Amino acid sequence: MSKNEVESIMGIPAKSDFYKNVEEWHYCKTGYSGADQFLALYFYDGKLIAKKNYSVTFSEAGAYGSCENFIKRGNYREPEVVVEIRSR
């Protein structure tokens, strides 16, 4: 799936990062039951190569607020396929 196709379905990401040849998009939903929910999407050459769901609890964030403030915290980990591409 291309970045354009993902954006047409999901909308604009809350945050995007670019490291080496991998672009990372983050989407989030602020939780009211103790944890914010996140989806990280990874693109290589404009194509989706991996996705990862993760969450961030209040105790991990250390504060309340919009989920956009807590991206890449909590149980966030990169998928192995991204680590392999980045280590070339």
N, C-alpha and C positions, 0 to 999 in steps of 0.2 A: 504494500500500500504506500502511496506517495504522501509527502508532507501536505500537499494541497488536498488530497482526499481526506486525510485525518482532520485537517483544519475545517473542512466543510461539514464534517460529522460532529467534531468535538468543540469547535470554536477556537478562539485564540488562547494559547496556554497562559497560565498564571506566571510562569517563568520559563525562560529558555537559556541553555548554556551551550557553548561550543568548546570542545576540547579535542585537540588533534583533528581527526576526521569524523568525529561523532558529535551529532547534535542531540541534545537532551531536552525534552519538553516535559513540564510538570503541570498537572491539573490537580485541583484539590476541592474538598468540600469540608467546610467548618463543621465539626461535630458538636453535638450538645449532650452526648452520652459519655463524655470523658475522653474522646479521641477524634482527631481530624483524620480524614481519609485522603489518600493521595494516589495518583497514577503517574508514573514516569514512563515516557516513550522515548526510544532511542532510534535515531536515524543515521544511516551511513549512505553516502552518495544519494541523498534525497529519498531513500526508501526506509520504511519501518523495519528494523531488525530485531527489536526486543521490546518487552514491556514489563513493568514491575509495579505491583501494588505495595503500598506501605502505609503505616499509620504513625501518628505522633500523639501521645497522651499528654495531659496537662503536666504530669510530673517530668516527662522528658523535655517538654517545651519550656517549662519554668515560668510560664505566663499565659494569660488568656489573650485572645485576639483573633484576627483573621488568619485562616490557614496559610495564606500567602507568606506570612512572617516565619513559618516553621518548615519550609521546604528543605529537604535533605537532612532531616533530623529523625529522631525516633529509630525505627527499625529499617531505615533506608540502607540498601546495599545495591551496588551495580550488578547486573546480571553477568555471568561468566563470558558470554559472547562479546560484550562491550569491552571487558578487561582484555580479552585476547586481541581485539582489533586495535585498542589503544596501545598495546605493548609492542606493536610492530616496529 
